[in-house]
Amino acid sequence: MKENFDPKRIIYFTDGAAQHFKNKNNFTNLKHHEKDFGVPAEWHFSATGHGKGACDGIGANIKRGARRTSLQLTVKNHITSAESLYEWAKGHCKETEIFLSKKTDYDQTSLELQPRFETSKEIPGTLQYHAFIPTNDNSLILKKISSSTTYDIFPKVKKEKLNSDKNKTVKPQRSVSSNKKRQSSKDSVKGKPKKSRRK
């Protein structure tokens, strides 16, 4: 994409099939998207579990053409591997950018991502959310619909931690300042009568 465009933000829009898209590992990758590719991204899902988009149509067109070509061949040059499908598509689908992802690339990437996925956490109630937007503090904004003005944050900050922080910072400062004011006022009151008695 960067070879032909200069995207400022990528918005993914897919169906919500958990085995393909809507799962904790993909959400973890989404939080690292800008670091990995230099472009921020967000992910939106259709309401149904399985939807069809432009990418599905492009893929179906390539597979349909490859199947027809392979059936028309008699003995040689059948399309029976990823490499042969890639070569056929490069020659017959001129308006589509075709890339070949080899198994060695897949295995290498899997090893690199394994430590990241080991820390992935499931988002409770994933099915009710349809928009996932990363924040600057490594969290995700969760929206039930893409245009919603209300949202949840994952991971959530525990209330116990917030209360403990308030007890540590706010309460002691207030008590100290109030004690100082009371003490200074008492000293000033005590001092005035003493001066009047000496006179």
Secondary structure as UniProt FT lines:
FT   TURN            2..4
FT   STRAND          10..14
FT   TURN            18..21
FT   HELIX           24..31
FT   HELIX           33..37
FT   STRAND          41..45
FT   HELIX           54..72
FT   HELIX           82..92
FT   TURN            94..95
FT   HELIX           103..118
FT   TURN            124..125
FT   HELIX           126..128
FT   STRAND          131..134
FT   TURN            136..137
FT   STRAND          140..143
FT   TURN            146..147
FT   STRAND          152..154
FT   HELIX           159..198
//
